[in-house]
Amino acid sequence: MLNFFRIISLTEGCSYLLILCVSLGFIGRDFVSALGMAHGVLFIVYCLLALIMTRQKSWSLRALLFLFLSALIPFAFIPVELFLRKQQ
């Protein structure tokens, strides 16, 4: 389950960067609906998995807040990956 959470975390972080590239104009606006839908689904799955994994692994509230806040900050999926690797 932890490996699946790592994959979702990396995918969600990369999709967030792609959304930012669209808003900065690096990627054409033709892909906004597809990228937005994919990122939204990944974000919801990530948040649910963060809750599940926190309960399953008995992580602290601080770890849960770290996981939630990292979903909102660009490039924060990298420290999450390091945290999850340490937990594995």
Phi and psi restraints in degrees (range 20) as a CNS / XPLOR table:
assign (resid 1 and name C) (resid 2 and name N)
       (resid 2 and name CA) (resid 2 and name C) 1.0 -66.0 20.0 2
assign (resid 2 and name N) (resid 2 and name CA)
       (resid 2 and name C) (resid 3 and name N) 1.0 -37.8 20.0 2
assign (resid 2 and name C) (resid 3 and name N)
       (resid 3 and name CA) (resid 3 and name C) 1.0 -64.4 20.0 2
assign (resid 3 and name N) (resid 3 and name CA)
       (resid 3 and name C) (resid 4 and name N) 1.0 -39.0 20.0 2
assign (resid 3 and name C) (resid 4 and name N)
       (resid 4 and name CA) (resid 4 and name C) 1.0 -64.0 20.0 2
assign (resid 4 and name N) (resid 4 and name CA)
       (resid 4 and name C) (resid 5 and name N) 1.0 -40.4 20.0 2
assign (resid 4 and name C) (resid 5 and name N)
       (resid 5 and name CA) (resid 5 and name C) 1.0 -64.3 20.0 2
assign (resid 5 and name N) (resid 5 and name CA)
       (resid 5 and name C) (resid 6 and name N) 1.0 -38.1 20.0 2
assign (resid 5 and name C) (resid 6 and name N)
       (resid 6 and name CA) (resid 6 and name C) 1.0 -63.3 20.0 2
assign (resid 6 and name N) (resid 6 and name CA)
       (resid 6 and name C) (resid 7 and name N) 1.0 -42.5 20.0 2
assign (resid 6 and name C) (resid 7 and name N)
       (resid 7 and name CA) (resid 7 and name C) 1.0 -64.7 20.0 2
assign (resid 7 and name N) (resid 7 and name CA)
       (resid 7 and name C) (resid 8 and name N) 1.0 -44.8 20.0 2
assign (resid 7 and name C) (resid 8 and name N)
       (resid 8 and name CA) (resid 8 and name C) 1.0 -63.6 20.0 2
assign (resid 8 and name N) (resid 8 and name CA)
       (resid 8 and name C) (resid 9 and name N) 1.0 -40.1 20.0 2
assign (resid 8 and name C) (resid 9 and name N)
       (resid 9 and name CA) (resid 9 and name C) 1.0 -61.8 20.0 2
assign (resid 9 and name N) (resid 9 and name CA)
       (resid 9 and name C) (resid 10 and name N) 1.0 -47.4 20.0 2
assign (resid 9 and name C) (resid 10 and name N)
       (resid 10 and name CA) (resid 10 and name C) 1.0 -65.4 20.0 2
assign (resid 10 and name N) (resid 10 and name CA)
       (resid 10 and name C) (resid 11 and name N) 1.0 -41.3 20.0 2
assign (resid 10 and name C) (resid 11 and name N)
       (resid 11 and name CA) (resid 11 and name C) 1.0 -66.2 20.0 2
assign (resid 11 and name N) (resid 11 and name CA)
       (resid 11 and name C) (resid 12 and name N) 1.0 -42.2 20.0 2
assign (resid 11 and name C) (resid 12 and name N)
       (resid 12 and name CA) (resid 12 and name C) 1.0 -64.9 20.0 2
assign (resid 12 and name N) (resid 12 and name CA)
       (resid 12 and name C) (resid 13 and name N) 1.0 -41.4 20.0 2
assign (resid 12 and name C) (resid 13 and name N)
       (resid 13 and name CA) (resid 13 and name C) 1.0 -63.4 20.0 2
assign (resid 13 and name N) (resid 13 and name CA)
       (resid 13 and name C) (resid 14 and name N) 1.0 -41.4 20.0 2
assign (resid 13 and name C) (resid 14 and name N)
       (resid 14 and name CA) (resid 14 and name C) 1.0 -68.9 20.0 2
assign (resid 14 and name N) (resid 14 and name CA)
       (resid 14 and name C) (resid 15 and name N) 1.0 -36.8 20.0 2
assign (resid 14 and name C) (resid 15 and name N)
       (resid 15 and name CA) (resid 15 and name C) 1.0 -67.2 20.0 2
assign (resid 15 and name N) (resid 15 and name CA)
       (resid 15 and name C) (resid 16 and name N) 1.0 -33.3 20.0 2
assign (resid 15 and name C) (resid 16 and name N)
       (resid 16 and name CA) (resid 16 and name C) 1.0 -65.1 20.0 2
assign (resid 16 and name N) (resid 16 and name CA)
       (resid 16 and name C) (resid 17 and name N) 1.0 -40.8 20.0 2
assign (resid 16 and name C) (resid 17 and name N)
       (resid 17 and name CA) (resid 17 and name C) 1.0 -65.1 20.0 2
assign (resid 17 and name N) (resid 17 and name CA)
       (resid 17 and name C) (resid 18 and name N) 1.0 -36.5 20.0 2
assign (resid 17 and name C) (resid 18 and name N)
       (resid 18 and name CA) (resid 18 and name C) 1.0 -65.7 20.0 2
assign (resid 18 and name N) (resid 18 and name CA)
       (resid 18 and name C) (resid 19 and name N) 1.0 -40.2 20.0 2
assign (resid 18 and name C) (resid 19 and name N)
       (resid 19 and name CA) (resid 19 and name C) 1.0 -61.5 20.0 2
assign (resid 19 and name N) (resid 19 and name CA)
       (resid 19 and name C) (resid 20 and name N) 1.0 -40.8 20.0 2
assign (resid 19 and name C) (resid 20 and name N)
       (resid 20 and name CA) (resid 20 and name C) 1.0 -66.0 20.0 2
assign (resid 20 and name N) (resid 20 and name CA)
       (resid 20 and name C) (resid 21 and name N) 1.0 -35.1 20.0 2
assign (resid 20 and name C) (resid 21 and name N)
       (resid 21 and name CA) (resid 21 and name C) 1.0 -65.1 20.0 2
assign (resid 21 and name N) (resid 21 and name CA)
       (resid 21 and name C) (resid 22 and name N) 1.0 -35.3 20.0 2
assign (resid 21 and name C) (resid 22 and name N)
       (resid 22 and name CA) (resid 22 and name C) 1.0 -65.8 20.0 2
assign (resid 22 and name N) (resid 22 and name CA)
       (resid 22 and name C) (resid 23 and name N) 1.0 -45.1 20.0 2
assign (resid 22 and name C) (resid 23 and name N)
       (resid 23 and name CA) (resid 23 and name C) 1.0 -71.2 20.0 2
assign (resid 23 and name N) (resid 23 and name CA)
       (resid 23 and name C) (resid 24 and name N) 1.0 -23.2 20.0 2
assign (resid 23 and name C) (resid 24 and name N)
       (resid 24 and name CA) (resid 24 and name C) 1.0 -87.0 20.0 2
assign (resid 24 and name N) (resid 24 and name CA)
       (resid 24 and name C) (resid 25 and name N) 1.0 -7.9 20.0 2
assign (resid 24 and name C) (resid 25 and name N)
       (resid 25 and name CA) (resid 25 and name C) 1.0 93.0 20.0 2
assign (resid 25 and name N) (resid 25 and name CA)
       (resid 25 and name C) (resid 26 and name N) 1.0 7.8 20.0 2
assign (resid 25 and name C) (resid 26 and name N)
       (resid 26 and name CA) (resid 26 and name C) 1.0 -76.5 20.0 2
assign (resid 26 and name N) (resid 26 and name CA)
       (resid 26 and name C) (resid 27 and name N) 1.0 -26.6 20.0 2
assign (resid 26 and name C) (resid 27 and name N)
       (resid 27 and name CA) (resid 27 and name C) 1.0 -121.1 20.0 2
assign (resid 27 and name N) (resid 27 and name CA)
       (resid 27 and name C) (resid 28 and name N) 1.0 141.3 20.0 2
assign (resid 27 and name C) (resid 28 and name N)
       (resid 28 and name CA) (resid 28 and name C) 1.0 -62.2 20.0 2
assign (resid 28 and name N) (resid 28 and name CA)
       (resid 28 and name C) (resid 29 and name N) 1.0 153.9 20.0 2
assign (resid 28 and name C) (resid 29 and name N)
       (resid 29 and name CA) (resid 29 and name C) 1.0 -74.6 20.0 2
assign (resid 29 and name N) (resid 29 and name CA)
       (resid 29 and name C) (resid 30 and name N) 1.0 -0.6 20.0 2
assign (resid 29 and name C) (resid 30 and name N)
       (resid 30 and name CA) (resid 30 and name C) 1.0 -66.5 20.0 2
assign (resid 30 and name N) (resid 30 and name CA)
       (resid 30 and name C) (resid 31 and name N) 1.0 -23.3 20.0 2
assign (resid 30 and name C) (resid 31 and name N)
       (resid 31 and name CA) (resid 31 and name C) 1.0 -100.1 20.0 2
assign (resid 31 and name N) (resid 31 and name CA)
       (resid 31 and name C) (resid 32 and name N) 1.0 7.8 20.0 2
assign (resid 31 and name C) (resid 32 and name N)
       (resid 32 and name CA) (resid 32 and name C) 1.0 -60.7 20.0 2
assign (resid 32 and name N) (resid 32 and name CA)
       (resid 32 and name C) (resid 33 and name N) 1.0 -47.2 20.0 2
assign (resid 32 and name C) (resid 33 and name N)
       (resid 33 and name CA) (resid 33 and name C) 1.0 -66.7 20.0 2
assign (resid 33 and name N) (resid 33 and name CA)
       (resid 33 and name C) (resid 34 and name N) 1.0 -41.8 20.0 2
assign (resid 33 and name C) (resid 34 and name N)
       (resid 34 and name CA) (resid 34 and name C) 1.0 -67.8 20.0 2
assign (resid 34 and name N) (resid 34 and name CA)
       (resid 34 and name C) (resid 35 and name N) 1.0 -45.5 20.0 2
assign (resid 34 and name C) (resid 35 and name N)
       (resid 35 and name CA) (resid 35 and name C) 1.0 -66.3 20.0 2
assign (resid 35 and name N) (resid 35 and name CA)
       (resid 35 and name C) (resid 36 and name N) 1.0 -39.4 20.0 2
assign (resid 35 and name C) (resid 36 and name N)
       (resid 36 and name CA) (resid 36 and name C) 1.0 -63.8 20.0 2
assign (resid 36 and name N) (resid 36 and name CA)
       (resid 36 and name C) (resid 37 and name N) 1.0 -43.6 20.0 2
assign (resid 36 and name C) (resid 37 and name N)
       (resid 37 and name CA) (resid 37 and name C) 1.0 -66.0 20.0 2
assign (resid 37 and name N) (resid 37 and name CA)
       (resid 37 and name C) (resid 38 and name N) 1.0 -44.6 20.0 2
assign (resid 37 and name C) (resid 38 and name N)
       (resid 38 and name CA) (resid 38 and name C) 1.0 -62.9 20.0 2
assign (resid 38 and name N) (resid 38 and name CA)
       (resid 38 and name C) (resid 39 and name N) 1.0 -43.9 20.0 2
assign (resid 38 and name C) (resid 39 and name N)
       (resid 39 and name CA) (resid 39 and name C) 1.0 -65.8 20.0 2
assign (resid 39 and name N) (resid 39 and name CA)
       (resid 39 and name C) (resid 40 and name N) 1.0 -39.5 20.0 2
assign (resid 39 and name C) (resid 40 and name N)
       (resid 40 and name CA) (resid 40 and name C) 1.0 -61.8 20.0 2
assign (resid 40 and name N) (resid 40 and name CA)
       (resid 40 and name C) (resid 41 and name N) 1.0 -44.1 20.0 2
assign (resid 40 and name C) (resid 41 and name N)
       (resid 41 and name CA) (resid 41 and name C) 1.0 -64.8 20.0 2
assign (resid 41 and name N) (resid 41 and name CA)
       (resid 41 and name C) (resid 42 and name N) 1.0 -45.4 20.0 2
assign (resid 41 and name C) (resid 42 and name N)
       (resid 42 and name CA) (resid 42 and name C) 1.0 -62.9 20.0 2
assign (resid 42 and name N) (resid 42 and name CA)
       (resid 42 and name C) (resid 43 and name N) 1.0 -37.5 20.0 2
assign (resid 42 and name C) (resid 43 and name N)
       (resid 43 and name CA) (resid 43 and name C) 1.0 -63.6 20.0 2
assign (resid 43 and name N) (resid 43 and name CA)
       (resid 43 and name C) (resid 44 and name N) 1.0 -44.3 20.0 2
assign (resid 43 and name C) (resid 44 and name N)
       (resid 44 and name CA) (resid 44 and name C) 1.0 -65.3 20.0 2
assign (resid 44 and name N) (resid 44 and name CA)
       (resid 44 and name C) (resid 45 and name N) 1.0 -44.1 20.0 2
assign (resid 44 and name C) (resid 45 and name N)
       (resid 45 and name CA) (resid 45 and name C) 1.0 -62.4 20.0 2
assign (resid 45 and name N) (resid 45 and name CA)
       (resid 45 and name C) (resid 46 and name N) 1.0 -41.4 20.0 2
assign (resid 45 and name C) (resid 46 and name N)
       (resid 46 and name CA) (resid 46 and name C) 1.0 -61.0 20.0 2
assign (resid 46 and name N) (resid 46 and name CA)
       (resid 46 and name C) (resid 47 and name N) 1.0 -46.3 20.0 2
assign (resid 46 and name C) (resid 47 and name N)
       (resid 47 and name CA) (resid 47 and name C) 1.0 -64.3 20.0 2
assign (resid 47 and name N) (resid 47 and name CA)
       (resid 47 and name C) (resid 48 and name N) 1.0 -42.0 20.0 2
assign (resid 47 and name C) (resid 48 and name N)
       (resid 48 and name CA) (resid 48 and name C) 1.0 -64.4 20.0 2
assign (resid 48 and name N) (resid 48 and name CA)
       (resid 48 and name C) (resid 49 and name N) 1.0 -43.1 20.0 2
assign (resid 48 and name C) (resid 49 and name N)
       (resid 49 and name CA) (resid 49 and name C) 1.0 -66.2 20.0 2
assign (resid 49 and name N) (resid 49 and name CA)
       (resid 49 and name C) (resid 50 and name N) 1.0 -33.6 20.0 2
assign (resid 49 and name C) (resid 50 and name N)
       (resid 50 and name CA) (resid 50 and name C) 1.0 -63.0 20.0 2
assign (resid 50 and name N) (resid 50 and name CA)
       (resid 50 and name C) (resid 51 and name N) 1.0 -42.8 20.0 2
assign (resid 50 and name C) (resid 51 and name N)
       (resid 51 and name CA) (resid 51 and name C) 1.0 -63.8 20.0 2
assign (resid 51 and name N) (resid 51 and name CA)
       (resid 51 and name C) (resid 52 and name N) 1.0 -45.3 20.0 2
assign (resid 51 and name C) (resid 52 and name N)
       (resid 52 and name CA) (resid 52 and name C) 1.0 -63.2 20.0 2
assign (resid 52 and name N) (resid 52 and name CA)
       (resid 52 and name C) (resid 53 and name N) 1.0 -46.7 20.0 2
assign (resid 52 and name C) (resid 53 and name N)
       (resid 53 and name CA) (resid 53 and name C) 1.0 -68.2 20.0 2
assign (resid 53 and name N) (resid 53 and name CA)
       (resid 53 and name C) (resid 54 and name N) 1.0 -34.7 20.0 2
assign (resid 53 and name C) (resid 54 and name N)
       (resid 54 and name CA) (resid 54 and name C) 1.0 -63.2 20.0 2
assign (resid 54 and name N) (resid 54 and name CA)
       (resid 54 and name C) (resid 55 and name N) 1.0 -41.5 20.0 2
assign (resid 54 and name C) (resid 55 and name N)
       (resid 55 and name CA) (resid 55 and name C) 1.0 -71.5 20.0 2
assign (resid 55 and name N) (resid 55 and name CA)
       (resid 55 and name C) (resid 56 and name N) 1.0 -41.6 20.0 2
assign (resid 55 and name C) (resid 56 and name N)
       (resid 56 and name CA) (resid 56 and name C) 1.0 -67.8 20.0 2
assign (resid 56 and name N) (resid 56 and name CA)
       (resid 56 and name C) (resid 57 and name N) 1.0 -40.2 20.0 2
assign (resid 56 and name C) (resid 57 and name N)
       (resid 57 and name CA) (resid 57 and name C) 1.0 -94.8 20.0 2
assign (resid 57 and name N) (resid 57 and name CA)
       (resid 57 and name C) (resid 58 and name N) 1.0 -0.4 20.0 2
assign (resid 57 and name C) (resid 58 and name N)
       (resid 58 and name CA) (resid 58 and name C) 1.0 56.8 20.0 2
assign (resid 58 and name N) (resid 58 and name CA)
       (resid 58 and name C) (resid 59 and name N) 1.0 44.5 20.0 2
assign (resid 58 and name C) (resid 59 and name N)
       (resid 59 and name CA) (resid 59 and name C) 1.0 -76.3 20.0 2
assign (resid 59 and name N) (resid 59 and name CA)
       (resid 59 and name C) (resid 60 and name N) 1.0 159.3 20.0 2
assign (resid 59 and name C) (resid 60 and name N)
       (resid 60 and name CA) (resid 60 and name C) 1.0 -76.5 20.0 2
assign (resid 60 and name N) (resid 60 and name CA)
       (resid 60 and name C) (resid 61 and name N) 1.0 169.7 20.0 2
assign (resid 60 and name C) (resid 61 and name N)
       (resid 61 and name CA) (resid 61 and name C) 1.0 -64.5 20.0 2
assign (resid 61 and name N) (resid 61 and name CA)
       (resid 61 and name C) (resid 62 and name N) 1.0 -32.6 20.0 2
assign (resid 61 and name C) (resid 62 and name N)
       (resid 62 and name CA) (resid 62 and name C) 1.0 -62.0 20.0 2
assign (resid 62 and name N) (resid 62 and name CA)
       (resid 62 and name C) (resid 63 and name N) 1.0 -41.2 20.0 2
assign (resid 62 and name C) (resid 63 and name N)
       (resid 63 and name CA) (resid 63 and name C) 1.0 -65.3 20.0 2
assign (resid 63 and name N) (resid 63 and name CA)
       (resid 63 and name C) (resid 64 and name N) 1.0 -40.6 20.0 2
assign (resid 63 and name C) (resid 64 and name N)
       (resid 64 and name CA) (resid 64 and name C) 1.0 -63.6 20.0 2
assign (resid 64 and name N) (resid 64 and name CA)
       (resid 64 and name C) (resid 65 and name N) 1.0 -44.1 20.0 2
assign (resid 64 and name C) (resid 65 and name N)
       (resid 65 and name CA) (resid 65 and name C) 1.0 -63.4 20.0 2
assign (resid 65 and name N) (resid 65 and name CA)
       (resid 65 and name C) (resid 66 and name N) 1.0 -38.5 20.0 2
assign (resid 65 and name C) (resid 66 and name N)
       (resid 66 and name CA) (resid 66 and name C) 1.0 -59.8 20.0 2
assign (resid 66 and name N) (resid 66 and name CA)
       (resid 66 and name C) (resid 67 and name N) 1.0 -44.5 20.0 2
assign (resid 66 and name C) (resid 67 and name N)
       (resid 67 and name CA) (resid 67 and name C) 1.0 -65.7 20.0 2
assign (resid 67 and name N) (resid 67 and name CA)
       (resid 67 and name C) (resid 68 and name N) 1.0 -41.5 20.0 2
assign (resid 67 and name C) (resid 68 and name N)
       (resid 68 and name CA) (resid 68 and name C) 1.0 -67.9 20.0 2
assign (resid 68 and name N) (resid 68 and name CA)
       (resid 68 and name C) (resid 69 and name N) 1.0 -45.6 20.0 2
assign (resid 68 and name C) (resid 69 and name N)
       (resid 69 and name CA) (resid 69 and name C) 1.0 -67.0 20.0 2
assign (resid 69 and name N) (resid 69 and name CA)
       (resid 69 and name C) (resid 70 and name N) 1.0 -31.8 20.0 2
assign (resid 69 and name C) (resid 70 and name N)
       (resid 70 and name CA) (resid 70 and name C) 1.0 -68.0 20.0 2
assign (resid 70 and name N) (resid 70 and name CA)
       (resid 70 and name C) (resid 71 and name N) 1.0 -20.7 20.0 2
assign (resid 70 and name C) (resid 71 and name N)
       (resid 71 and name CA) (resid 71 and name C) 1.0 -74.4 20.0 2
assign (resid 71 and name N) (resid 71 and name CA)
       (resid 71 and name C) (resid 72 and name N) 1.0 -13.6 20.0 2
assign (resid 71 and name C) (resid 72 and name N)
       (resid 72 and name CA) (resid 72 and name C) 1.0 -102.8 20.0 2
assign (resid 72 and name N) (resid 72 and name CA)
       (resid 72 and name C) (resid 73 and name N) 1.0 -11.9 20.0 2
assign (resid 72 and name C) (resid 73 and name N)
       (resid 73 and name CA) (resid 73 and name C) 1.0 -109.7 20.0 2
assign (resid 73 and name N) (resid 73 and name CA)
       (resid 73 and name C) (resid 74 and name N) 1.0 127.7 20.0 2
assign (resid 73 and name C) (resid 74 and name N)
       (resid 74 and name CA) (resid 74 and name C) 1.0 -60.3 20.0 2
assign (resid 74 and name N) (resid 74 and name CA)
       (resid 74 and name C) (resid 75 and name N) 1.0 143.1 20.0 2
assign (resid 74 and name C) (resid 75 and name N)
       (resid 75 and name CA) (resid 75 and name C) 1.0 65.7 20.0 2
assign (resid 75 and name N) (resid 75 and name CA)
       (resid 75 and name C) (resid 76 and name N) 1.0 6.8 20.0 2
assign (resid 75 and name C) (resid 76 and name N)
       (resid 76 and name CA) (resid 76 and name C) 1.0 -79.2 20.0 2
assign (resid 76 and name N) (resid 76 and name CA)
       (resid 76 and name C) (resid 77 and name N) 1.0 -7.5 20.0 2
assign (resid 76 and name C) (resid 77 and name N)
       (resid 77 and name CA) (resid 77 and name C) 1.0 -70.6 20.0 2
assign (resid 77 and name N) (resid 77 and name CA)
       (resid 77 and name C) (resid 78 and name N) 1.0 -16.8 20.0 2
assign (resid 77 and name C) (resid 78 and name N)
       (resid 78 and name CA) (resid 78 and name C) 1.0 -71.1 20.0 2
assign (resid 78 and name N) (resid 78 and name CA)
       (resid 78 and name C) (resid 79 and name N) 1.0 -49.8 20.0 2
assign (resid 78 and name C) (resid 79 and name N)
       (resid 79 and name CA) (resid 79 and name C) 1.0 -62.7 20.0 2
assign (resid 79 and name N) (resid 79 and name CA)
       (resid 79 and name C) (resid 80 and name N) 1.0 -31.3 20.0 2
assign (resid 79 and name C) (resid 80 and name N)
       (resid 80 and name CA) (resid 80 and name C) 1.0 -64.3 20.0 2
assign (resid 80 and name N) (resid 80 and name CA)
       (resid 80 and name C) (resid 81 and name N) 1.0 -41.7 20.0 2
assign (resid 80 and name C) (resid 81 and name N)
       (resid 81 and name CA) (resid 81 and name C) 1.0 -61.2 20.0 2
assign (resid 81 and name N) (resid 81 and name CA)
       (resid 81 and name C) (resid 82 and name N) 1.0 -41.3 20.0 2
assign (resid 81 and name C) (resid 82 and name N)
       (resid 82 and name CA) (resid 82 and name C) 1.0 -65.2 20.0 2
assign (resid 82 and name N) (resid 82 and name CA)
       (resid 82 and name C) (resid 83 and name N) 1.0 -40.2 20.0 2
assign (resid 82 and name C) (resid 83 and name N)
       (resid 83 and name CA) (resid 83 and name C) 1.0 -62.5 20.0 2
assign (resid 83 and name N) (resid 83 and name CA)
       (resid 83 and name C) (resid 84 and name N) 1.0 -44.5 20.0 2
assign (resid 83 and name C) (resid 84 and name N)
       (resid 84 and name CA) (resid 84 and name C) 1.0 -70.0 20.0 2
assign (resid 84 and name N) (resid 84 and name CA)
       (resid 84 and name C) (resid 85 and name N) 1.0 -34.0 20.0 2
assign (resid 84 and name C) (resid 85 and name N)
       (resid 85 and name CA) (resid 85 and name C) 1.0 -64.6 20.0 2
assign (resid 85 and name N) (resid 85 and name CA)
       (resid 85 and name C) (resid 86 and name N) 1.0 -38.3 20.0 2
assign (resid 85 and name C) (resid 86 and name N)
       (resid 86 and name CA) (resid 86 and name C) 1.0 -66.4 20.0 2
assign (resid 86 and name N) (resid 86 and name CA)
       (resid 86 and name C) (resid 87 and name N) 1.0 -34.5 20.0 2
assign (resid 86 and name C) (resid 87 and name N)
       (resid 87 and name CA) (resid 87 and name C) 1.0 -74.1 20.0 2
assign (resid 87 and name N) (resid 87 and name CA)
       (resid 87 and name C) (resid 88 and name N) 1.0 -19.7 20.0 2
